[in-house]
Amino acid sequence: MAITVEARPASLAWSDFTVLDTPIYDVNDGTSQGAVTQPNFALPDLPPRTVDGQLALADPNTITITPNARVYKAIRQTPKLLSHEQFHYDVGIIAARALARDLTSLRAGDLDSLKTAAIAAARLHFVTRARPIQSKYDVDTNHGDNQHYQKIWKDRMAKCLADPNCTEINGMPF
């Protein structure tokens, strides 16, 4: 078995968004946005197992990805905007898959070291690697307004999501 990833939901709908009365600002570049989507992830705190005298995370186990999605009430909830936000959510899904691969093989001599290494791996994939992908995507697509680059990124994401062994998008590792 292994550590797997489940996105709940797999595809965003406007009903997954919290409608806000105040404008939203992008965490990466500070610009005002109509909507912002960040992935949340959860990994159950199951008892570790022992593998060759070392502690390892529970197996099987599942990382669950859920959206932290917000939309400003004054913004039209269009399919174009939803598609743009779906990409941000999909980055969380591919980051979680990379994290799952790392966590499946993670070993440590004691529980504190195992937890510390798991936290470091999560930070690597969701912050160090995913945040630059999110920023580059927003710059290239002008937050979804440049449809040429929006299509390029979305096509690359579709290929990545279809390949469970994908380790990078647009030359950037996750």
For each residue, the residues with C-beta under 8 A, 3 or more apart:
1: 59 60
2: 59 60 100 104
3: 43 57 59 60 61 62 63 100 103 104
4: 60 61 62 63 100
5: 62 63 64 65 93 96 97 100
6: 62 63 64 65
7: 10 64 65 66 89 92 93 96
8: 64 65 66
9: 12 13 16 67
10: 7
11: 86
12: 9 16 17 37 67 69 82 85 86 89
13: 9 16 82
14: 17 71 77 82
15:
16: 9 12 13 67 69
17: 12 14 35 37 67 69 70 71 77 85
18: 69 70 71
19: 70 71 72 73
20: 24 70 71 72 73
21: 73
22: 72
23: 32 33 72
24: 20 32 33 34 35 36 70 71 72
25: 30 31 32 33 36
26: 29 30 31 32 33 36 138 143
27: 36 38
28: 131 134 135 138
29: 26 135 138 139
30: 25 26
31: 25 26 143
32: 23 24 25 26
33: 23 24 25 26 36 72 143
34: 24 71 72 75 76 81
35: 17 24 69 70 71 72 75 81 84 85
36: 24 25 26 27 33 69 70 85 88
37: 12 17 67 68 69 70 85 86 88 89
38: 27 67 68 69 88 92
39: 65 66 67 68 88 89 91 92 93 95 96 126
40: 65 66 67 68 92
41: 63 64 65 66 92 96 99 122 126
42: 63 64 66
43: 3 57 61 62 63 64 103 118
44: 58 61 62
45:
46: 57 58 61
47: 58
48: 55 56 57 58 111 114
49: 55 56 57 58 59
50: 53 54 55 56
51: 54 55 56 107
52: 107
53: 50
54: 50 51 107 108 109
55: 48 49 50 51 107 108 109 110 111 113 114
56: 48 49 50 51 59 106 107 114
57: 3 43 46 48 49 61 103 104 106 114 118
58: 44 46 47 48 49 61
59: 1 2 3 49 56 104
60: 1 2 3 4
61: 3 4 43 44 46 57 58 103
62: 3 4 5 6 43 44
63: 3 4 5 6 41 42 43 96 99 100 103
64: 5 6 7 8 41 42 43
65: 5 6 7 8 39 40 41 89 92 93 96
66: 7 8 39 40 41 42
67: 9 12 16 17 37 38 39 40 89
68: 37 38 39 40
69: 12 16 17 18 35 36 37 38 85 89
70: 17 18 19 20 24 35 36 37
71: 14 17 18 19 20 24 34 35 75 77
72: 19 20 22 23 24 33 34 35 75
73: 19 20 21
74:
75: 34 35 71 72 81
76: 34 81
77: 14 17 71 81 82
78: 81 82
79: 82 83
80: 83 84 144
81: 34 35 75 76 77 78 84 85 144
82: 12 13 14 77 78 79 85 86
83: 79 80 86 87 144 150 154
84: 35 80 81 87 88 141 143 144 150
85: 12 17 35 36 37 69 81 82 88 89
86: 11 12 37 82 83 89 90
87: 83 84 90 91 137 153 154 157
88: 36 37 38 39 84 85 91 92 134 137
89: 7 12 37 39 65 67 69 85 86 92 93
90: 86 87 93 94 157 161
91: 39 87 88 94 95 130 133 134 137 157 169 174
92: 7 38 39 40 41 65 88 89 95 96 126 130
93: 5 7 39 65 89 90 96 97 161
94: 90 91 97 98 157 160 161 166 169 174
95: 39 91 92 98 99 125 126 129 130 174
96: 5 7 39 41 63 65 92 93 99 100 125
97: 5 93 94 100 101 164 166
98: 94 95 101 102 125 129 167 173 174
99: 41 63 95 96 102 103 121 122 125 126
100: 2 3 4 5 63 96 97 103 104
101: 97 98 104 105
102: 98 99 105 106 121 124 125
103: 3 43 57 61 63 99 100 106 118 121
104: 2 3 57 59 100 101
105: 101 102
106: 56 57 102 103 114 117 118 121
107: 51 52 54 55 56 114
108: 54 55 111 113 114 116 117
109: 54 55 113
110: 55 113 114
111: 48 55 108 114 115
112: 115 116
113: 55 108 109 110 116 117
114: 48 55 56 57 106 107 108 110 111 117 118
115: 111 112 118 119
116: 108 112 113 119 120
117: 106 108 113 114 120 121
118: 43 57 103 106 114 115 121 122
119: 115 116 122 123
120: 116 117 123 124
121: 99 102 103 106 117 118 124 125
122: 41 99 118 119 125 126
123: 119 120 126 127 128
124: 102 120 121 127 128 129
125: 95 96 98 99 102 121 122 128 129 130 174
126: 39 41 92 95 99 122 123 129 130 131
127: 123 124 130 131
128: 123 124 125 131 132
129: 95 98 124 125 126 132 133 172 173 174
130: 91 92 95 125 126 127 133 134 174
131: 28 126 127 128 134 135
132: 128 129 135 136 172
133: 91 129 130 136 137 169 170 172 174
134: 28 88 91 130 131 137 138
135: 28 29 131 132 138 139
136: 132 133 139 140 170 172
137: 87 88 91 133 134 140 141 153 170
138: 26 28 29 134 135 141 142 143
139: 29 135 136 142
140: 136 137 146 149 152 153
141: 84 137 138 144 145 146 149 150 153
142: 138 139 145 146 149
143: 26 31 33 84 138
144: 80 81 83 84 141 150
145: 141 142
146: 140 141 142 149 150
147: 150 151
148: 151 152
149: 140 141 142 146 152 153
150: 83 84 141 144 146 147 153 154
151: 147 148 154 155
152: 140 148 149 155 156
153: 87 137 140 141 149 150 156 157 169 170
154: 83 87 150 151 157 158
155: 151 152 158 159
156: 152 153 159 160 169 170
157: 87 90 91 94 153 154 160 161 169
158: 154 155 161 162
159: 155 156 162 163 166
160: 94 156 157 163 166 169
161: 90 93 94 157 158 166
162: 158 159
163: 159 160 166
164: 97
165:
166: 94 97 159 160 161 163 169
167: 98 173 174
168: 171 172 173 174
169: 91 94 133 153 156 157 160 166 172 174
170: 133 136 137 153 156
171: 168
172: 129 132 133 136 168 169
173: 98 129 167 168
174: 91 94 95 98 125 129 130 133 167 168 169
